[in-house]
Amino acid sequence: MALALGTAVIASMNQDNDNDNDNDDDDDRKSLHDYIHALPKVELHAHLHGCIRESTLFALAKERNATLSSHHFAAPTVAIDNTATTETTNSTTNSNDNDDAVVGVHGDLAMYNVLPRSLQDCFDMFAEIPACVNDLPALTRITLEALQDFAEHHVVYLELRSTPKRLLVSHAAENSGIMATKEDYIDTILLVLRDFEALEASRYDRELTLFGSSPSISNTVRLPMVCRFIVAIDRSQTLQEAEENVNLAVAFAKREYCQVVGVDLGGNPTKQDFRDFEPLLRKARNKGLQVTVHCAEVPCGNDNPNESQAVVTAREEAAAILQFRPDRLGHALLLSPSLQAKLDQLRIPVETCPTSNVMTLELAKLAGGNLIHGLQSHPTLHHWLQTNHPLAIGTDDPGVFATTATKELLLTATAYQLSKDALTALVYKSMEYAFCNDLMRARVKERMKQANASMHQLLVVE
């Protein structure tokens, strides 16, 4: 199937449409939603702790007697299920089927900012979650549930990232106070990833035998999900801790079969400077790991020499990041014009997260909370789409932002009037920026290509 990403154009949206037009829009969006939901997807920017389900967060808080800030965490909107599952048997088992409760009345179709989160809110929330995810069983649970949720939305390749931490072995009384190592933290995640991949392969073969002979858009057999892990460095931690994380990533990557594929620098951008961590990132790169860096999450100005020192510092840091040339950039939202021109020239792939960007930049405030209108005000996404810049659409923190892989693509397609072919091409091409080895990249792309061709044929027939 030949795929070509056409030039995207901003949708001409009118808030005063009459009810008939609104209903037509809803019908069109439902049709597009069904297509996007079945589309094989690639997720390259997802923080593990940001994937935590609302119900799980409150269940863990209750079990561990942790108090969550009422300012950031509302009371549970779904029933708390204290049962931690250990396996999945089909494409929907244990997935989060409560989209309506989490993201609004219409689930993925709800394009309103019902849970406003500023950038500072996000970092404040992340500071509270460790009180709930404070031992290895909790880590196992949120990892498994994250995989299930991404798989439910037909993600075929996932790179999950997290900063290694020292957790309790268990919160059970007999293990009171016994601490696990950072190596145990990574091992715990990788074990869940390996087991899930094996179950996915078995499920796929089984369903292909049962349902593969009579496919339709609604019952196409979901491709198995491949899972990889990125070791993250948090800017708010010490350089010694960052060095520990890089050394762990390098050591794990040397294992015969290991899903550790890269290193990420993230965390609060107002903390330490990228240039403090650059030698460690260079070390990771020299040892064969790929590197992604969160970039320009705070304003870098307009290249005006009279700007504040904070803006000048942010611009200088972003310039240093581009000079380093990471394999991918996270967000890259607020580059100055000269730095945006530099990025255009370098063509470094960008991990862009629509809902996260709209919320943290508070773009939906002037649009009555409408995420579509908010995304149309995104400082760079329209430009990237027009210039066919290398892009990967991600969720960032689907639990924090009440979103899904399906909703992110639906929001992007609706805001910028992308055709199904253009959106399919965008997702397919993003697999080229994955940190896995060439053999795995080719294998996943071939699966996606065949599935996309089948979906196209089904659309023509239907």
C-alpha positions in Angstrom: 0.0 0.0 0.0 1.5 3.3 -1.1 1.4 5.8 1.7 2.0 9.6 1.3 1.6 12.2 3.9 -0.1 15.2 2.2 0.1 18.8 3.3 -2.0 19.4 6.4 -4.2 22.5 6.6 -5.9 24.1 9.6 -9.5 23.2 9.9 -11.9 26.1 9.5 -13.9 25.6 12.7 -17.1 27.6 13.5 -18.3 27.4 17.1 -21.7 28.7 16.0 -22.6 25.7 13.9 -26.2 24.6 14.2 -27.2 21.3 15.9 -27.6 19.5 12.5 -24.0 20.3 11.6 -22.9 19.3 15.0 -24.6 15.9 14.6 -23.0 15.5 11.2 -19.6 16.3 12.8 -20.2 13.8 15.5 -21.1 11.1 13.0 -18.0 11.8 10.9 -15.8 11.8 14.0 -17.3 8.5 15.1 -16.4 7.0 11.8 -12.9 8.4 11.9 -12.6 7.2 15.5 -13.4 3.6 14.5 -10.8 3.7 11.8 -8.2 5.2 14.0 -8.9 2.8 16.9 -8.2 -0.2 14.6 -5.1 1.5 13.0 -1.8 -0.1 14.1 0.0 2.6 16.2 3.4 3.5 17.4 4.0 5.1 20.8 7.4 6.6 21.4 6.7 9.0 24.3 5.0 7.6 27.3 6.1 8.0 30.9 5.3 4.9 33.0 4.1 6.7 36.1 2.0 9.1 33.9 0.2 6.0 32.5 -1.3 5.0 35.9 -5.1 4.5 35.8 -7.2 6.7 38.0 -8.8 3.6 39.7 -5.4 2.1 40.4 -3.9 5.3 41.8 -6.7 5.5 44.4 -6.6 1.8 45.1 -2.8 1.9 45.8 -3.2 5.1 47.9 -5.8 3.3 50.0 -3.7 0.2 50.4 -0.6 2.2 51.4 -2.4 4.8 53.5 -1.2 7.6 51.2 -3.0 10.9 51.1 -3.3 12.5 47.7 -3.7 16.2 47.2 -7.4 17.1 46.6 -6.1 20.0 44.4 -4.6 17.6 41.9 -6.5 14.4 42.4 -10.3 14.3 42.4 -12.3 11.5 44.1 -12.4 8.3 42.0 -14.9 8.5 39.2 -14.9 4.7 38.7 -15.1 1.8 41.1 -11.8 0.9 42.6 -10.7 -2.7 41.7 -8.1 -3.9 44.2 -7.4 -7.0 42.1 -4.0 -6.9 40.5 -4.0 -9.0 37.3 -0.9 -10.9 36.1 -1.8 -11.9 32.5 -3.9 -11.0 29.6 -5.7 -13.5 27.5 -7.2 -11.5 24.6 -7.2 -8.1 23.1 -9.5 -6.5 25.6 -8.8 -8.3 28.9 -8.2 -6.0 31.8 -8.0 -2.9 29.6 -9.4 0.3 30.9 -13.0 0.2 29.6 -14.0 3.3 31.6 -13.1 5.9 29.0 -16.5 7.5 29.5 -15.9 8.0 33.2 -12.3 9.1 32.7 -12.4 11.5 29.7 -16.0 12.5 29.5 -19.4 11.3 28.4 -18.2 10.2 24.9 -14.9 8.7 25.8 -12.3 9.2 23.1 -14.8 11.4 21.2 -14.9 14.0 24.0 -12.7 16.8 22.8 -12.8 19.0 25.8 -10.3 19.7 28.5 -12.1 18.2 31.4 -9.0 17.8 33.6 -6.9 21.0 33.2 -3.2 20.4 34.0 -0.6 23.1 33.9 3.0 22.2 33.5 3.7 22.9 37.2 0.6 20.8 38.1 2.0 17.9 36.2 5.3 18.0 38.1 3.4 18.4 41.4 1.3 15.4 40.6 4.4 13.3 39.7 5.8 14.1 43.1 2.8 12.5 44.8 2.5 9.3 42.8 5.6 7.7 44.3 3.8 7.5 47.7 1.4 5.1 46.0 3.8 3.3 43.7 6.3 2.6 46.4 7.1 -1.1 46.1 7.8 -3.7 43.3 4.3 -5.2 43.3 2.8 -1.7 42.6 5.4 -1.2 39.9 4.5 -4.5 38.3 0.8 -3.6 38.4 1.1 -0.2 36.8 3.5 -1.5 34.1 1.1 -4.4 33.2 -1.9 -2.1 33.1 -0.1 0.4 31.0 0.7 -2.3 28.4 -2.8 -3.5 28.4 -4.2 0.0 27.8 -1.8 0.7 24.9 -2.5 -2.8 23.4 -6.3 -2.1 23.7 -5.7 0.8 21.3 -3.8 -1.3 18.8 -0.3 0.0 19.6 2.0 -2.4 17.9 5.3 -0.9 19.1 5.7 0.8 22.5 8.7 2.5 24.1 7.9 3.0 27.8 10.2 5.3 29.9 10.8 5.7 33.6 13.5 6.9 36.0 14.9 4.0 38.1 14.1 4.3 41.8 14.8 2.4 45.0 11.5 1.0 46.1 10.4 -1.3 48.9 10.4 -5.0 48.0 6.8 -5.1 49.2 4.6 -3.2 51.5 3.7 -6.5 53.3 4.5 -6.6 57.0 7.1 -9.4 56.6 9.1 -7.3 54.1 8.8 -4.1 56.1 11.6 -1.7 55.3 13.5 -4.0 52.9 14.6 -1.9 49.9 15.1 -3.1 46.4 17.8 -1.7 44.1 17.5 0.4 41.0 18.5 -2.7 39.1 15.5 -4.5 40.6 13.3 -1.7 39.4 14.4 -2.1 35.8 14.3 -5.9 36.1 10.8 -5.8 37.3 9.6 -3.7 34.4 11.5 -5.8 31.8 10.0 -9.0 33.2 6.5 -7.6 32.7 7.4 -6.5 29.2 8.8 -9.9 28.2 5.9 -11.8 29.6 3.4 -9.5 27.9 5.2 -9.8 24.6 5.0 -13.6 24.9 1.3 -13.5 25.7 0.7 -11.1 22.8 2.4 -13.4 20.3 0.3 -16.4 21.5 -2.9 -14.3 21.5 -2.2 -13.1 18.0 -1.6 -16.6 16.6 -4.7 -17.9 18.3 -7.0 -15.0 17.0 -5.5 -15.2 13.6 -6.6 -18.8 13.3 -10.1 -18.0 14.7 -10.9 -14.7 13.0 -8.4 -14.1 10.3 -10.5 -15.6 7.5 -13.3 -13.0 7.7 -11.9 -9.6 8.7 -13.7 -6.3 8.8 -12.7 -2.9 10.2 -14.5 -3.7 13.5 -13.0 -7.1 14.0 -9.5 -7.0 12.4 -7.1 -9.1 14.4 -5.0 -6.8 16.6 -1.3 -7.1 15.8 0.9 -8.2 18.7 2.6 -5.4 20.6 6.4 -5.1 20.9 7.6 -3.4 24.1 10.9 -1.6 24.7 12.2 0.4 27.6 14.0 3.8 27.9 15.9 4.6 31.1 15.1 8.2 32.1 17.1 10.8 33.8 15.2 13.3 35.9 16.7 16.8 35.9 15.7 17.3 39.5 18.0 14.5 40.7 21.7 14.7 41.3 24.4 14.1 38.6 25.5 11.1 40.6 22.0 9.6 40.3 22.0 10.4 36.6 25.3 8.6 36.2 23.9 5.6 38.0 21.0 5.5 35.6 23.2 5.8 32.5 25.5 3.0 33.8 22.5 0.8 34.4 21.1 1.4 30.9 24.5 0.6 29.4 24.8 -2.6 31.5 21.3 -3.8 30.7 21.7 -3.1 27.0 24.6 -5.5 26.9 22.4 -8.4 27.8 21.7 -11.0 25.1 18.1 -10.2 25.0 17.1 -6.9 26.6 14.5 -4.3 25.8 16.5 -1.3 27.1 17.1 0.7 23.9 17.8 4.3 25.0 18.2 7.1 27.5 15.9 10.1 28.1 16.5 13.4 29.8 13.3 14.9 31.2 11.8 16.2 34.4 11.2 19.8 35.4 12.9 22.0 32.8 13.4 24.8 35.4 15.9 22.6 37.2 19.4 21.7 36.1 20.6 22.5 32.6 21.0 20.0 29.8 24.7 21.0 29.6 25.2 19.5 33.0 24.1 16.1 31.8 25.5 16.2 28.3 28.7 14.2 29.1 26.5 11.4 30.5 24.3 11.4 27.5 27.3 11.4 25.2 28.6 8.4 27.2 25.3 6.6 26.6 25.4 7.3 22.9 29.1 6.1 22.7 28.0 2.8 24.3 25.4 2.2 21.6 22.3 3.6 23.2 20.0 6.1 21.5 19.1 9.4 23.2 16.0 11.5 23.4 15.9 14.8 25.2 12.9 16.9 26.4 13.5 20.3 24.8 12.0 23.8 24.8 9.2 23.2 27.3 9.7 26.7 28.6 9.8 29.8 26.4 13.0 30.4 24.4 12.0 33.9 23.3 12.1 35.5 19.9 15.9 36.0 19.5 15.7 39.4 21.2 18.9 40.3 23.0 16.9 42.4 25.6 14.9 39.4 26.8 15.0 38.2 30.4 17.9 36.2 31.7 15.6 33.2 32.1 14.6 33.3 28.5 18.1 33.7 27.3 19.2 30.8 29.4 16.4 28.6 28.0 17.4 29.6 24.5 21.1 28.8 25.1 20.2 25.4 26.5 17.9 24.6 23.6 20.7 25.6 21.2 23.0 23.2 23.0 20.5 20.4 22.8 20.2 20.9 19.0 24.0 21.1 18.7 24.2 17.7 20.5 21.7 16.3 18.0 19.7 13.8 20.0 18.2 10.9 18.1 14.8 12.4 19.0 13.4 15.5 20.8 10.6 15.5 23.3 8.0 18.2 22.6 10.3 21.0 21.3 7.4 23.4 21.8 8.8 26.8 22.3 11.9 27.2 20.2 12.8 30.7 19.1 12.5 31.4 15.4 16.2 30.8 14.7 16.2 27.6 16.6 13.1 26.4 14.9 14.9 27.1 11.6 17.8 25.1 12.9 15.5 22.2 13.7 14.0 22.3 10.3 17.5 22.0 8.9 18.6 19.1 11.2 15.3 17.2 10.8 15.6 15.6 14.2 12.4 13.6 14.8 10.0 15.2 17.4 7.9 13.3 19.9 4.8 15.5 20.0 2.0 14.9 22.5 -1.1 16.9 21.5 -3.3 16.8 24.6 -0.3 17.2 26.9 0.9 20.2 24.9 -2.6 21.9 24.8 -3.0 21.4 28.6 0.5 22.5 29.7 0.5 25.5 27.4 -3.1 26.2 28.5 -4.1 26.6 24.9 -7.7 25.5 25.4 -8.5 28.2 27.9 -9.5 30.7 25.3 -11.5 28.1 23.4 -13.8 27.2 26.3 -11.8 24.0 27.0 -12.1 22.8 23.4 -9.0 20.6 22.7 -9.5 20.9 18.9 -9.4 24.7 18.9 -6.6 24.5 21.5 -4.5 22.3 19.3 -5.0 24.6 16.3 -3.2 27.2 18.4 -0.2 24.8 18.9 3.0 26.9 18.3 4.7 24.4 16.0 2.5 21.4 15.1 0.9 23.0 12.0 4.4 23.9 10.7 5.7 20.5 11.2 2.8 18.9 9.4 3.1 21.3 6.5 6.8 20.7 6.1 6.6 16.9 6.7 8.9 17.1 9.6 9.7 13.7 11.2 7.0 13.3 13.9 5.8 10.7 16.3 2.4 11.3 18.0 2.5 10.3 21.6 0.3 10.3 24.7 3.0 11.6 27.2 1.0 10.8 30.4 -2.3 9.2 29.4 -3.4 8.7 33.0 -2.6 12.3 34.0 -4.2 13.8 30.9 -7.1 11.4 30.5 -6.2 10.4 27.0 -5.4 7.4 24.8 -3.4 6.6 21.7 -6.6 6.7 19.7 -7.7 10.0 21.1 -4.4 11.7 20.3 -4.6 10.7 16.7 -8.2 11.6 16.5 -7.5 15.0 18.0 -4.7 15.6 15.5 -6.7 14.5 12.5 -9.7 16.6 13.4 -7.8 19.7 14.3 -5.8 19.7 11.1 -8.2 17.9 8.7 -5.9 15.0 8.0 -7.2 12.4 5.7 -7.1 8.7 6.7 -4.3 8.1 4.3 -2.3 11.0 5.6 -2.8 10.0 9.2 -1.9 6.4 8.4 1.2 7.5 6.6 2.2 9.7 9.6 1.9 6.8 12.0 3.6 4.3 9.7 6.6 6.6 9.1 7.0 7.2 12.9 8.2 3.6 13.2 11.4 4.7 11.4 12.3 6.7 14.5 12.0 3.8 17.0 15.0 2.9 19.0 14.8 -0.8 18.4 17.3 -2.6 16.1 16.9 -2.6 12.4 15.5 -6.2 12.3 12.7 -5.5 14.7 11.9 -2.1 13.0 11.6 -3.9 9.6 9.4 -6.6 11.1 7.0 -4.2 12.8 6.8 -2.0 9.7 6.0 -5.0 7.5 3.2 -6.0 9.9 1.9 -2.5 9.9 2.1 -2.2 6.1 0.1 -5.4 5.6 -2.5 -4.4 8.2 -2.8 -0.9 6.7 -3.3 -2.4 3.2 -6.0 -4.8 4.5 -7.8 -1.9 6.3 -7.7 0.1 3.0 -9.2 -2.8 1.1 -11.9 -3.2 3.7 -12.8 0.5 3.5 -13.2 0.2 -0.3 -15.4 -2.8 0.1 -17.5 -1.4 2.9 
